[in-house]
């Protein structure tokens, strides 16, 4: 069975504190500048996701001698790139005049690649192996889903929205700010897996 790591690491404490600070700053202190602040945060997130694509590829090159590990990490790059595509609205942020039909095609391709890749035997075997034998950082994953849910509440006016977004004009700002801890938690999960993997390979 899988090994659940319930240890609350310092990095998890940092994520929680960061989330609270971003909530306070976003609602009370950060100026909007007519939407410029939101745009800068969005672009910063996109750059971070591109960094994770490059970093993961750099790591994957160090495990090329293990075919299934290499394919697994290449597969995770597709997930990072899909998140990048979603972050820039599949390119619509930069080319708004292009018909939406083309962006739906791009979105379908970027979403389909990582999902359909799960059916490759080597990818599926590695996922099963990790689930059975590798440690799973529970709090990193919980915090990722928690802040994803909080961002979704801000975006779609779900229950509790009035306590999260104190003024209507800051809705987009709070949504983007709450996505930051989510992305960092996903990155921490990746680093955690790679660190344990290197320990296993070196032992």
C-alpha positions as a Markdown table, in Angstrom:
| # | Residue | x | y | z |
|---|---|---|---|---|
| 1 | Unk | 0.0 | 0.0 | 0.0 |
| 2 | Unk | 1.0 | 3.6 | -0.4 |
| 3 | Unk | 3.0 | 5.3 | 2.3 |
| 4 | Unk | 1.4 | 8.5 | 3.5 |
| 5 | Unk | 3.7 | 11.2 | 4.9 |
| 6 | Unk | 1.7 | 13.3 | 7.2 |
| 7 | Unk | 4.7 | 15.4 | 8.4 |
| 8 | Unk | 3.9 | 19.1 | 8.4 |
| 9 | Unk | 7.1 | 20.5 | 6.9 |
| 10 | Unk | 8.4 | 24.0 | 7.2 |
| 11 | Unk | 7.6 | 24.5 | 3.6 |
| 12 | Unk | 3.9 | 23.7 | 4.4 |
| 13 | Unk | 3.9 | 26.2 | 7.2 |
| 14 | Unk | 5.3 | 28.7 | 4.7 |
| 15 | Unk | 2.5 | 28.0 | 2.3 |
| 16 | Unk | -0.2 | 28.5 | 4.9 |
| 17 | Unk | 1.4 | 31.8 | 6.1 |
| 18 | Unk | 1.8 | 33.0 | 2.5 |
| 19 | Unk | -1.9 | 32.2 | 1.8 |
| 20 | Unk | -3.0 | 34.3 | 4.8 |
| 21 | Unk | -0.7 | 37.2 | 3.9 |
| 22 | Unk | -1.9 | 37.2 | 0.3 |
| 23 | Unk | -5.5 | 37.2 | 1.5 |
| 24 | Unk | -4.8 | 40.3 | 3.7 |
| 25 | Unk | -2.7 | 42.1 | 1.2 |
| 26 | Unk | -5.0 | 41.4 | -1.7 |
| 27 | Unk | -8.1 | 42.7 | 0.2 |
| 28 | Unk | -6.6 | 45.7 | 1.9 |
| 29 | Unk | -3.3 | 46.9 | 0.6 |
| 30 | Unk | -2.4 | 45.8 | -3.0 |
| 31 | Unk | -3.5 | 48.5 | -5.5 |
| 32 | Unk | -5.3 | 47.3 | -8.6 |
| 33 | Unk | -3.9 | 49.9 | -11.1 |
| 34 | Unk | -6.8 | 49.3 | -13.4 |
| 35 | Unk | -6.2 | 45.6 | -13.7 |
| 36 | Unk | -2.4 | 45.9 | -14.3 |
| 37 | Unk | -1.7 | 44.1 | -11.0 |
| 38 | Unk | -3.8 | 41.1 | -11.9 |
| 39 | Unk | -2.1 | 40.9 | -15.3 |
| 40 | Unk | 1.4 | 41.0 | -13.8 |
| 41 | Unk | 0.5 | 38.2 | -11.3 |
| 42 | Unk | -1.0 | 36.1 | -14.2 |
| 43 | Unk | 2.2 | 36.5 | -16.3 |
| 44 | Unk | 4.4 | 35.8 | -13.2 |
| 45 | Unk | 2.5 | 32.5 | -12.7 |
| 46 | Unk | 2.9 | 31.7 | -16.4 |
| 47 | Unk | 6.7 | 32.2 | -16.1 |
| 48 | Unk | 6.8 | 30.0 | -13.0 |
| 49 | Unk | 5.0 | 27.2 | -14.9 |
| 50 | Unk | 7.4 | 27.5 | -17.8 |
| 51 | Unk | 10.3 | 27.3 | -15.3 |
| 52 | Unk | 8.8 | 24.1 | -13.9 |
| 53 | Unk | 8.6 | 22.7 | -17.4 |
| 54 | Unk | 12.3 | 23.5 | -18.0 |
| 55 | Unk | 13.4 | 22.4 | -14.5 |
| 56 | Unk | 11.5 | 19.1 | -14.8 |
| 57 | Unk | 13.1 | 18.4 | -18.2 |
| 58 | Unk | 16.5 | 19.2 | -16.7 |
| 59 | Unk | 15.8 | 16.7 | -13.9 |
| 60 | Unk | 14.5 | 14.1 | -16.4 |
| 61 | Unk | 17.8 | 14.2 | -18.3 |
| 62 | Unk | 19.6 | 12.9 | -15.2 |
| 63 | Unk | 17.5 | 9.8 | -15.1 |
| 64 | Unk | 17.6 | 8.8 | -18.8 |
| 65 | Unk | 19.3 | 5.5 | -17.8 |
| 66 | Unk | 16.0 | 4.5 | -16.3 |
| 67 | Unk | 13.5 | 4.5 | -19.1 |
| 68 | Unk | 10.3 | 4.5 | -17.0 |
| 69 | Unk | 11.5 | 7.2 | -14.7 |
| 70 | Unk | 12.5 | 9.4 | -17.7 |
| 71 | Unk | 9.1 | 8.9 | -19.4 |
| 72 | Unk | 7.3 | 9.6 | -16.1 |
| 73 | Unk | 9.0 | 13.0 | -15.7 |
| 74 | Unk | 8.5 | 13.9 | -19.4 |
| 75 | Unk | 4.8 | 13.1 | -18.7 |
| 76 | Unk | 4.7 | 15.5 | -15.8 |
| 77 | Unk | 6.1 | 18.2 | -18.2 |
| 78 | Unk | 2.9 | 17.9 | -20.2 |
| 79 | Unk | 0.9 | 18.6 | -17.1 |
| 80 | Unk | 3.0 | 21.7 | -16.3 |
| 81 | Unk | 2.6 | 22.9 | -19.9 |
| 82 | Unk | -1.1 | 22.3 | -19.8 |
| 83 | Unk | -1.3 | 24.5 | -16.7 |
| 84 | Unk | 0.7 | 27.1 | -18.5 |
| 85 | Unk | -1.7 | 27.0 | -21.5 |
| 86 | Unk | -4.6 | 27.4 | -19.2 |
| 87 | Unk | -2.9 | 30.3 | -17.4 |
| 88 | Unk | -2.6 | 32.2 | -20.7 |
| 89 | Unk | -6.1 | 31.2 | -21.8 |
| 90 | Unk | -4.5 | 28.9 | -24.4 |
| 91 | Unk | -2.9 | 31.9 | -26.1 |
| 92 | Unk | -6.0 | 34.2 | -26.2 |
| 93 | Unk | -4.3 | 36.6 | -23.7 |
| 94 | Unk | -1.7 | 37.5 | -26.4 |
| 95 | Unk | -3.8 | 37.1 | -29.6 |
| 96 | Unk | -7.4 | 38.1 | -28.6 |
| 97 | Unk | -8.5 | 38.7 | -32.2 |
| 98 | Unk | -8.1 | 35.1 | -33.2 |
| 99 | Unk | -11.4 | 33.2 | -33.4 |
| 100 | Unk | -12.2 | 31.2 | -30.2 |
| 101 | Unk | -12.6 | 28.1 | -32.2 |
| 102 | Unk | -8.8 | 27.8 | -32.7 |
| 103 | Unk | -8.2 | 28.2 | -29.0 |
| 104 | Unk | -10.6 | 25.4 | -28.3 |
| 105 | Unk | -8.5 | 23.1 | -30.5 |
| 106 | Unk | -5.3 | 24.1 | -28.7 |
| 107 | Unk | -6.9 | 23.6 | -25.3 |
| 108 | Unk | -8.2 | 20.1 | -26.4 |
| 109 | Unk | -4.8 | 19.1 | -27.6 |
| 110 | Unk | -2.9 | 20.3 | -24.5 |
| 111 | Unk | -5.4 | 18.7 | -22.2 |
| 112 | Unk | -5.6 | 15.4 | -24.1 |
| 113 | Unk | -1.9 | 14.8 | -24.3 |
| 114 | Unk | -1.2 | 14.2 | -20.5 |
| 115 | Unk | -4.5 | 12.5 | -20.0 |
| 116 | Unk | -4.2 | 10.0 | -22.9 |
| 117 | Unk | -0.6 | 9.4 | -22.0 |
| 118 | Unk | -1.8 | 7.7 | -18.8 |
| 119 | Unk | -2.7 | 4.7 | -21.0 |
| 120 | Unk | 0.9 | 4.1 | -22.0 |
| 121 | Unk | 2.0 | 1.0 | -20.2 |
| 122 | Unk | 5.3 | 2.5 | -19.0 |
| 123 | Unk | 3.5 | 5.6 | -17.5 |
| 124 | Unk | 0.8 | 3.5 | -15.9 |
| 125 | Unk | 3.3 | 1.1 | -14.3 |
| 126 | Unk | 5.3 | 4.0 | -12.9 |
| 127 | Unk | 2.2 | 5.6 | -11.4 |
| 128 | Unk | 1.2 | 2.4 | -9.8 |
| 129 | Unk | 4.7 | 1.8 | -8.5 |
| 130 | Unk | 4.8 | 5.2 | -6.9 |
| 131 | Unk | 1.4 | 4.8 | -5.4 |
| 132 | Unk | 2.4 | 1.5 | -3.8 |
| 133 | Unk | 5.9 | 2.1 | -2.7 |
| 134 | Unk | 6.8 | 5.8 | -2.7 |
| 135 | Unk | 6.0 | 8.3 | 0.1 |
| 136 | Unk | 3.1 | 10.7 | -0.6 |
| 137 | Unk | 3.4 | 14.2 | 0.9 |
| 138 | Unk | -0.2 | 14.5 | 2.2 |
| 139 | Unk | 0.0 | 18.1 | 3.3 |
| 140 | Unk | 1.5 | 19.4 | 0.1 |
| 141 | Unk | -1.3 | 17.8 | -1.8 |
| 142 | Unk | -4.0 | 18.9 | 0.6 |
| 143 | Unk | -2.8 | 22.5 | 0.5 |
| 144 | Unk | -2.7 | 22.4 | -3.3 |
| 145 | Unk | -6.3 | 21.3 | -3.5 |
| 146 | Unk | -7.3 | 23.7 | -0.6 |
| 147 | Unk | -6.0 | 26.8 | -2.4 |
| 148 | Unk | -7.3 | 25.6 | -5.7 |
| 149 | Unk | -10.7 | 25.4 | -4.1 |
| 150 | Unk | -10.4 | 28.8 | -2.5 |
| 151 | Unk | -9.4 | 30.3 | -5.9 |
| 152 | Unk | -12.4 | 28.6 | -7.4 |
| 153 | Unk | -14.7 | 30.1 | -4.7 |
| 154 | Unk | -13.4 | 33.6 | -5.6 |
| 155 | Unk | -13.8 | 33.1 | -9.3 |
| 156 | Unk | -17.3 | 31.5 | -9.4 |
| 157 | Unk | -18.9 | 33.2 | -6.3 |
| 158 | Unk | -19.5 | 29.9 | -4.5 |
| 159 | Unk | -20.5 | 29.6 | -0.8 |
| 160 | Unk | -18.3 | 31.7 | 1.4 |
| 161 | Unk | -17.3 | 34.1 | -1.4 |
| 162 | Unk | -18.4 | 37.1 | 0.7 |
| 163 | Unk | -15.8 | 36.3 | 3.3 |
| 164 | Unk | -13.0 | 35.7 | 0.8 |
| 165 | Unk | -13.5 | 38.7 | -1.5 |
| 166 | Unk | -14.5 | 41.7 | 0.5 |
| 167 | Unk | -15.0 | 44.1 | -2.4 |
| 168 | Unk | -16.3 | 43.1 | -5.8 |
| 169 | Unk | -13.6 | 44.8 | -7.8 |
| 170 | Unk | -10.9 | 42.6 | -6.2 |
| 171 | Unk | -12.4 | 39.3 | -7.3 |
| 172 | Unk | -9.9 | 38.6 | -10.0 |
| 173 | Unk | -7.0 | 39.7 | -7.8 |
| 174 | Unk | -8.0 | 37.4 | -4.9 |
| 175 | Unk | -8.4 | 34.5 | -7.4 |
| 176 | Unk | -5.0 | 35.0 | -8.9 |
| 177 | Unk | -3.3 | 35.5 | -5.5 |
| 178 | Unk | -4.9 | 32.2 | -4.1 |
| 179 | Unk | -3.5 | 30.3 | -7.1 |
| 180 | Unk | 0.0 | 31.2 | -6.0 |
| 181 | Unk | 0.1 | 28.9 | -2.9 |
| 182 | Unk | -1.6 | 26.2 | -5.0 |
| 183 | Unk | 1.1 | 26.2 | -7.7 |
| 184 | Unk | 3.9 | 26.4 | -5.0 |
| 185 | Unk | 2.4 | 23.3 | -3.3 |
| 186 | Unk | 2.4 | 21.4 | -6.6 |
| 187 | Unk | 6.0 | 22.4 | -7.1 |
| 188 | Unk | 6.9 | 21.3 | -3.5 |
| 189 | Unk | 5.3 | 17.9 | -4.3 |
| 190 | Unk | 7.5 | 17.6 | -7.3 |
| 191 | Unk | 10.6 | 18.5 | -5.4 |
| 192 | Unk | 9.6 | 16.1 | -2.6 |
| 193 | Unk | 9.2 | 13.2 | -5.1 |
| 194 | Unk | 12.5 | 14.0 | -6.8 |
| 195 | Unk | 14.4 | 14.2 | -3.6 |
| 196 | Unk | 13.2 | 10.8 | -2.4 |
| 197 | Unk | 13.8 | 9.4 | -5.8 |
| 198 | Unk | 17.5 | 10.5 | -5.8 |
| 199 | Unk | 17.9 | 9.0 | -2.3 |
| 200 | Unk | 16.6 | 5.7 | -3.6 |
| 201 | Unk | 18.8 | 5.8 | -6.7 |
| 202 | Unk | 21.9 | 6.7 | -4.8 |
| 203 | Unk | 21.5 | 4.0 | -2.1 |
